[in-house]
């Protein structure tokens, strides 16, 4: 695999993403939803801070509050990850792609590299925007980027967004069908994961789900619920992502296109 | 590019593909030579597309191997510049413009962007190049697919049913394009289910039925070997005695006489002057005495239905047990043409499988999702009456309309 080959496959994957509106719209949606919802919730909390219980006021995490839109905004990034991969299968383009690039790993790596880089950039922009705009509406209860752990949380929020998109891509390589991918991933991350992590019977396991573990990095205040630190949480999420990608690669290698 | 012509040969050896218990392609061995258009002919569901996907390394063969220029596709050096393929005219993202679609593929293969505009011109899509391909007709989709195949100026070209959905002008254009590509010394492998189309385009034919090789021979030989001349004779309506007398006289003279649905007689094995003489001797007037040549379509159907029944027969019975044998041909037909394809009077009895035809086709075998559509399309084919290979089907319509380009059959809509 020469550098020239890698360059042209990367370029092609960039063209693929660039030339379809739906993928770009999902990225715009991710930014807008995450930031807007974060601002809304930050504003509401800021206004009603005095109504919070003493315990809530003690453990108040202004950084994490400004990321409140992530739970919804991440769905757009998941959609982006699914679309980038499963569009190839739903359209049949995958056959043309694999005819042009017969080595499976090269095509997959190039697509992942381009899409993940884009998701990461969008994630970082989203994270920093959500933080600064969220703090601006929190008023007197806000924090600033110089406080201990805050920069890590904001930077980690961007990483989280990139990783969640990458996880969706791995799942989509495995599942192939966009309908199947959406049908499994969206309900899982929107509802099921949150339920599992908050129901006493399952919370011990629920804490190790990719989004639950990964979101630990966005907290500055440790609420003591999760039995791992911010970076360990992100590592758990990374393990999930690697697992999903390996499964996707195995399917791509073994199954007929 | 490679020097010797042998380097661009497609060679399949014992190629086999099974999906669970169902065998889509069985023990195919053939060569596709450079410098010719090789037609790959078979009913829908015969395994043509599966074979093409295996040639391109998209599907893994269950057994055997297929190589291009001696390499399995995935090991082919610079594959996209060596081989171009049109597999599916719909294989494009509808939200992407024609130009962007081709640009993606060109960049994957390291082909400069100006080549994209070149091939768009070649296939006549320059004016709609920046329009989203969602709005494309099937014919435009075919042109876009052909453009994609031509991108790398490859020495080996594969086209899966390229004329589907094209208008007559488009069909002529594809035909000329194929012939020109072959004349330039390239290997051109074109699949089709239309014998009449292949007869005008291909130099060589590879015919498969139910995943097995049925014939591998020059088109000229195929026509000579499979079509028989015959005469159509019509006696005055209502004069049964004269008709009987003529049938007897013709039979005594060694002709094979087949009554046709409309009362005419189809006579095989006697020259026209001889029939005229015999009619004169039998004192029978003739309303019609006309020479006919069995159509290629008929010859081809006879070949594919003779020794080997279709896998689609088995599928049909598994999935649609309660239905009439040939619902596939009913819709979308010109009334005058339909009777020829109507279900036979006698129930369809699958021919005895020949000794060597052993793909274990289970009637219960599920059809993998991606093949189901093709298999269903082929429903009408088994509706033809099983005929002994020696004589033409008694009610086969193609004989009535020799050389007619195949009518718009349901499977064309694919």
Interface residues (C-beta under 8 A of the other chain):
Chain A: X4 X5 X8 X9 X11 X12 X15 X16 X19 X20 X21 X22 X87 X91 X92 X93 X95 X96 X97 X98 X99 X100 X101 X102 X103 X256 X257
Chain B: X53 X56 X57 X58 X59 X60 X73 X74 X75 X76 X79 X80 X83 X85 X87 X88 X90 X91 X92 X93 X94 X95 X96 X97 X100 X101 X103 X104 X105 X106 X107 X108 X109 X110 X148
